[in-house]
Amino acid sequence: LCIAPRHIDRSDFFTSFAELLKKQPEAQKLLVIEEAFVPVIKTEFDGIELDMLFARLSFSTIPDDLDLKDDSILRNLDEKCVRSLNGCRVTDEILTLVPNVETFRLTLRTIKLWAKKNGVYSNALGYLGGVAWAMMVARVCQFYPNAAASTLVDRFFFVFSEWVWPNSATSTGGSPVILKPMPSLDELPPYGFPVWDPRLNPSDKNHLMPIITPAYPQQNSTYNVTVSTRQVMIEEIKRGFEICQQVNTNKLDWNALFQPRNFFNRYKHFIVLIASTISKDQYMDWIRLVESKIRFLVLALEKNSYISIAHINPQGYEEVKEIQVENSDNVELKTLAKNYISFWFIGLEFKLTGDTTVDLDLTEPIQSFTDRVYTQAQKLNIVSPILDAKYVKKSQLKKYLPLSILKLEPKSIKKLEAQKEAVKAEKIEEKKSPQETENSNIKLAKSDSKDSFILYPDSGESTSRKELVKDISEVAPIEHEEDNKEMKRSLEQENVYYEDTPAKQPKIVDC
């Protein structure tokens, strides 16, 4: 965070300072995003990824002992400066609200690595970002103030596998994650910035997974979460709890927590997004723009009554190909150029029963998405951007990715999934899952109409997404210090090192 006095303008930071930074040999992949919700310069400096923010205070000089937690520094600031400051203000506040900072940090390192490995770490795509995961970990630390980090990891998955979120289809009510009591209107600083409060702002009632920042102005850090991304995160948290119980009984080690299921084995139907440009200098700008808009496509797909989930894989894939392009001086003359390409995949699951046949036209949401992206690309002066969206079946994925990626499945995950399938097989005669009935006879194919898709019955088999979770009330938390050491070894094997990251639920007893 760069804090400047009032005579330094934001444009100076994003122009002259950015140009100086580009000249540093250590600075690689520098990207200036001045128009973002939180303006940022992204770079990799000496091999370390950095997000650089800017805030201009109403001071003539910046004192060395400036206290970022002091609300008075927000006086006369614009909202972009407040948002930039709030990153540090929130992380500093979190550290004051946890019982043991070192235990919190080790637990957070574990959860962040788990989230990244299991494809639920991306604020831009509708999952949670680092601050949101930190606040969830901090809340668990408050519930269990004397617990070791290994216990806290286990309890993290326990607490949030049982957490009741607002606007859930399976329950009423629900609670946000809040680290300290929300101030009353009389207690708020007199600076007029909007705060998260469903009583005052009706739109706040619609948030799906509210995790509220503790520093003024209090905001929901998970505004981008969609129905699909919440469902994916809840499933992964429940699976994480299962793995912890297997670790607790010595059936698995901690490494299993960081070994994800293969995304491409979970669905039969996909939308592949293909973004490309021949401009190497603008490639990262173009890719980040597309990525920032993908959640709008997911939201549009969720509105379709026949789509039960649109699961975006946050892992993008890159490719460089040589293509022939027209010569600007002679259109008949072709020249070779490098085409820089990125792929994203959205797994689709449908709600169909029996012999239902539906003409499912995805033209409108896809066209709306591409129009939105191209409009923004024009504003950013991106040259020759190309964005395409295709429907593919699972068997067609090999056109875009090598088999080594499509078939990758760690042994420990195969073992865990095999155990679940065995349990399901025992119970399948007793009661077949409604979700499985809806999904086991689905096939998707193009109709004669361009960009229109037809759903019709098929004899193929598929497994239910709903997974069995043990009765968590019968499972004891992991408590031994030896588990802490083993967990640290697992983190070190993943090359994760220490870093400075800084309504009622079911009753939880402090350790």
TAJOUR-V107571 format. One record per backbone hydrogen bond with DSSP energy under -0.5 kcal/mol. CO is the residue of the C=O (numbers start at 1). NH is the residue of the N-H. Records with the same first field share a line. If there is no record, write none. Layout:
CO->NH / NH
This chain:
1->3
2->4 / 55
4->57
5->8
7->9
9->12 / 13
10->14
11->15
12->17
13->18
15->19
16->20
17->21
18->22
19->23
21->24
24->27
26->28 / 46
28->44
31->33 / 42
33->36 / 40
37->39
40->33 / 42
41->52
42->31
43->45 / 50
44->28 / 46
45->48
47->49
48->45
50->43 / 52
51->53
52->41
53->2
55->4 / 57
59->6
61->63
63->66
66->68
67->70
69->71
70->73
71->74
72->75
74->77
78->82
79->83
80->84
81->85
82->86
83->87
84->87 / 88
85->88 / 89
86->90
87->91
88->92
89->93
90->94
91->95
92->96
93->96 / 97
94->97 / 98
100->104
101->105
102->106
103->107
104->108
105->109
106->110
107->111
108->112
109->113
110->114
111->115
112->116
113->117
114->118
115->120
116->119
120->122 / 128
122->127
123->126
126->226
128->122
129->133
130->134
131->135
132->136
133->137
134->138
135->139
136->140
137->141
138->142
139->143
140->144
142->145
144->147
148->152
149->153
150->154
151->155
152->156
153->157
154->158
155->159
156->160
157->161
158->162
159->162 / 163
163->165
164->175
165->168
168->171
173->167
176->178
177->212
184->187 / 188
185->188
189->191 / 192
197->200 / 201
200->202
201->204
202->205
203->206
204->207
210->177
211->221
212->179
218->196
219->213 / 221
220->223
222->225
226->230
227->231
228->232
229->233
230->234
231->235
232->236
233->237
234->238
235->239
236->240
237->241
238->242
239->243
240->244
241->245
242->246
243->247
244->248
245->249
246->251 / 252
247->250
253->256
254->257
255->258
256->259
258->260
260->410
261->263
262->265
263->266
268->394
269->348
270->392
271->273 / 346
272->390
273->275 / 344
274->388
275->342
276->386
277->340
278->280
279->283
280->283
282->286
283->287
284->288
285->289
286->290
287->291
288->292
289->293
290->293 / 294
291->294
293->296 / 297
294->297 / 298
295->299
296->300
297->301
298->302
299->303
300->303
301->304
304->307
306->308 / 351
309->349
310->312
311->347
312->314
314->316
317->343
319->341
321->323 / 339
323->337
325->335
330->327 / 333
332->334
333->327
335->325
337->323
338->340
339->321 / 341
340->277
341->319
342->275
343->317
344->273
345->313 / 347
346->271
347->311
348->269
349->308 / 309
350->352
353->356
358->360 / 455
359->361
360->362 / 453
362->366
363->367
364->368
365->369
366->370
367->371
368->372
369->373
370->374
371->375
372->376
373->377
374->378
375->379
376->380
377->382
378->381
386->276
388->274
390->272
392->270
393->396
394->397
396->399
397->400 / 401
402->405 / 406
403->407
405->408
410->414
411->415
412->416
413->417
414->418
415->419
416->420
417->421
418->422
419->423
420->424
421->425
422->426
423->427
424->428
427->430 / 431
433->437
434->438
435->439
436->440
438->352
439->442
441->458
443->456
445->454
449->452
451->362
452->447
453->360
454->445
455->358
456->443
470->472
471->474
472->475
480->483 / 484
481->485
482->486
483->487
484->488
485->489
486->490
487->491
488->492
489->493
490->494
491->496
492->495
495->497
499->501
500->502
